[in-house]
Amino acid sequence: MAQTVHTTPSLGFKPFVIPQQPKSLDEAIHEARDYARMISETSGATSPDAAVAWDIVEELLAAKAHRKVTATNSFTEYCDSYPDAPEARMYDV
């Protein structure tokens, strides 16, 4: 499995390995948050490296928030399959 290694400029070689295999967005957020905390502890919370690391966390959280959530249940699937059924009718009041 191929991997990408990211380094931060002022810390020299501090690898942040991101596997090329897609993982869940929640796992990516968790790993990015852990990395940002580690960078904040080692180089300071106001360092450029910490700012970049926290920007990555923010971008991942924004991607999660903008992801379209499609909650389907059996009733919704039934209504989609049978739009003429009495249960699937929508009324304006």
Contacts in CASP RR format, 6 or more apart in sequence:
PFRMAT RR
TARGET T0000
AUTHOR 0000-0000-0000
METHOD contacts of the structure
MODEL  1
MAQTVHTTPSLGFKPFVIPQQPKSLDEAIHEARDYARMISETSGATSPDA
AVAWDIVEELLAAKAHRKVTATNSFTEYCDSYPDAPEARMYDV
1 19 0 8 1.000
1 20 0 8 1.000
1 21 0 8 1.000
2 20 0 8 1.000
3 17 0 8 1.000
3 18 0 8 1.000
3 19 0 8 1.000
3 20 0 8 1.000
4 17 0 8 1.000
4 18 0 8 1.000
4 20 0 8 1.000
5 15 0 8 1.000
5 16 0 8 1.000
5 17 0 8 1.000
6 15 0 8 1.000
6 16 0 8 1.000
6 17 0 8 1.000
6 18 0 8 1.000
7 13 0 8 1.000
7 14 0 8 1.000
7 15 0 8 1.000
7 16 0 8 1.000
8 14 0 8 1.000
8 16 0 8 1.000
8 39 0 8 1.000
8 43 0 8 1.000
8 49 0 8 1.000
8 52 0 8 1.000
8 53 0 8 1.000
9 48 0 8 1.000
9 49 0 8 1.000
10 43 0 8 1.000
10 47 0 8 1.000
10 48 0 8 1.000
10 49 0 8 1.000
11 39 0 8 1.000
11 42 0 8 1.000
11 43 0 8 1.000
11 49 0 8 1.000
14 39 0 8 1.000
14 42 0 8 1.000
16 35 0 8 1.000
25 60 0 8 1.000
25 63 0 8 1.000
25 64 0 8 1.000
25 67 0 8 1.000
26 64 0 8 1.000
28 60 0 8 1.000
29 57 0 8 1.000
29 60 0 8 1.000
29 61 0 8 1.000
29 64 0 8 1.000
32 53 0 8 1.000
32 56 0 8 1.000
32 57 0 8 1.000
32 60 0 8 1.000
33 57 0 8 1.000
35 53 0 8 1.000
36 50 0 8 1.000
36 53 0 8 1.000
36 54 0 8 1.000
36 56 0 8 1.000
36 57 0 8 1.000
39 47 0 8 1.000
39 49 0 8 1.000
39 50 0 8 1.000
39 53 0 8 1.000
40 47 0 8 1.000
40 50 0 8 1.000
40 53 0 8 1.000
40 54 0 8 1.000
43 49 0 8 1.000
43 50 0 8 1.000
44 50 0 8 1.000
75 87 0 8 1.000
78 85 0 8 1.000
78 87 0 8 1.000
78 88 0 8 1.000
79 85 0 8 1.000
79 87 0 8 1.000
79 88 0 8 1.000
82 88 0 8 1.000
END
